[in-house]
Amino acid sequence: MKKLYYIGLALILIISAYVSGQEKKNQVKVKPDIVAVDSIEYELLIFDPGFDAWLAAKPSVNFYSQSYYESWNRLYVMEWNSRHMNQGRNGVIYETMIDYDPRVDYGLDMNYRLYYYFKYFEETHNIKLVNSIR
């Protein structure tokens, strides 16, 4: 009976790994950005192939301050994660939870890219995540 349990568990793990691999085949990996802050590395992976070209047409990283990006990112992440948790109501478009801690200094570049990813997402999906005054 114990062997049957382990065989069943192994089959479930193999099937879930296969399904997960099939889903990732449809995603295109964009060059990840790694930003080092106090010898800790943070990584922002954006799998949308159009994002980098879209971002190139936006203002430079120094257009807004880091605190500006951080304050908007806090709002965006809270809304994103809320929608992720309620996929039955919001659909599966919010695939992953975003682990963003407002107490951590991720640096200007990371906050810039995250902020503009949310803008890109809003524009390409015609969805408003957070109401802005701009």
TAFENPE-V717380 format. One line per field, one symbol per residue. ss: DSSP state (2 for helix, 1 for strand, 0 for the rest). phi: phi as a letter, one per 40 degrees, with the letter a starting at -180 (. if undefined). A space follows every 10 residues. Layout:
ss=???
phi=???
This chain:
ss=0222222222 2222222222 2222200000 0011111001 1111000000 2222220000 0000022222 2222222222 2222202222 0000000000 0000000222 2222222222 2222200000 0000
phi=.ccccccccc cccccccccc cccccccbcc dccbbcbfgb bbbbbbcccc ccccccccdc dccbcccccc cccdcccccd cccccbcccb gccccbcbcb bcccccgccc ccccdccccc cdccbfbccb cbcc
